[in-house]
Amino acid sequence: MKRVGIKDVAAAAGVSATTVSHILNAVEGKRINPETRRSVLQAAEQLGYQPNKLARGLRLSRSSTVGFLSDEIATTPHAGQIIRGAQEAAAERGLLLLMLNTGGDRELEHKEIALLLQHRVDGILYASMYHRVVEVPEPLRSVPTVLLDARSHDPAFSSVVPDEEQGGHTATRTLLAHGHRRIGFVTNSDDIPASRGRLAGYRAALSEAGIDFDAGLVVADRSDAPGGYRAARTLLAAPNRPTALFCFTDRMAMGAYRAAAELGLVVPRDLSVIGFDNQELISENLFPALTTVALPHYEMGARAIAQLQAVIEAPEPAAGPRSQEMLHCPLVTRDSVAPPPRL
């Protein structure tokens, strides 16, 4: 079947091929009669005209491909929604996503960046396994780049990250709304944006409720189940134990469940627990199922593609629009929160 071209549309609309090209490619600065524009668009639709993306890409010096360079996201099941969000948003825009994983190896990272640049990608998503401040590799300054689940002190780079403080505030406010006044925070010992932000949200929610911050109710350890167990055990073994725990991650919450069980406490009858991340393999399979704050992985991937497109399509990409975007972390309600017991 013969492919419908611009000349076919021009003949059907009774105008020149140049006019059709200007209309279909939305060329700016061309004064075109509205009736002519309608006739061309109608003819293109009736004939089933499909633009030649390759030819358009050559005219614009674009490949319609973007790179997705991550440290460990591609090998981590619970963060896979970031990839899915980016893939689907790219597909909607007619872009092909080329994914590479560095495993945290800086030498491999530089090789993979060089490979993406050799493939003349239009831009690169530079993604991190967890929200952190990164040093952006120097070669990425030569191509439109957006940071995903990471940010830089350099304002030249757009970024998309979760709103950690809002998430911590939501978790603590939820426990307060159920009547808890003595709330422990089982947190990560690493000094990263997530731990700082979630602590800030925890403190802000307590302050709004008229509750003074008690540093003794905050215990830090490794961000895994054993770390959560140790931190929760410290809090729950105290004479005036908290009636609720806000845990930095679902994995730490899993450890908190173990500590509670060893001390004869039943969740949520004796102790309410809220996690963070919504790692479904954990949160849905704990008993009772864990109420948690979700990281908006899918939305972050999709928004990062939108940010990247904005930089790519700026008149001067090197000086294009920059945005430091924080996305809302929603509460996922399950069965681990209840009013406090009468101690």
Beta strands, then each sheet from edge to edge (+ up, - down):
strand 1: 65-70
strand 2: 96-101
strand 3: 123-133
strand 4: 145-151
strand 5: 158-162
strand 6: 183-188
strand 7: 218-221
strand 8: 244-247
strand 9: 272-277
strand 10: 291-294
strand 11: 324-327
strand 12: 331-332
sheet 1: 2+ 1+ 3+ 4+ 5+ 11+
sheet 2: 7+ 6+ 8+ 9+ 10+ 12-
end
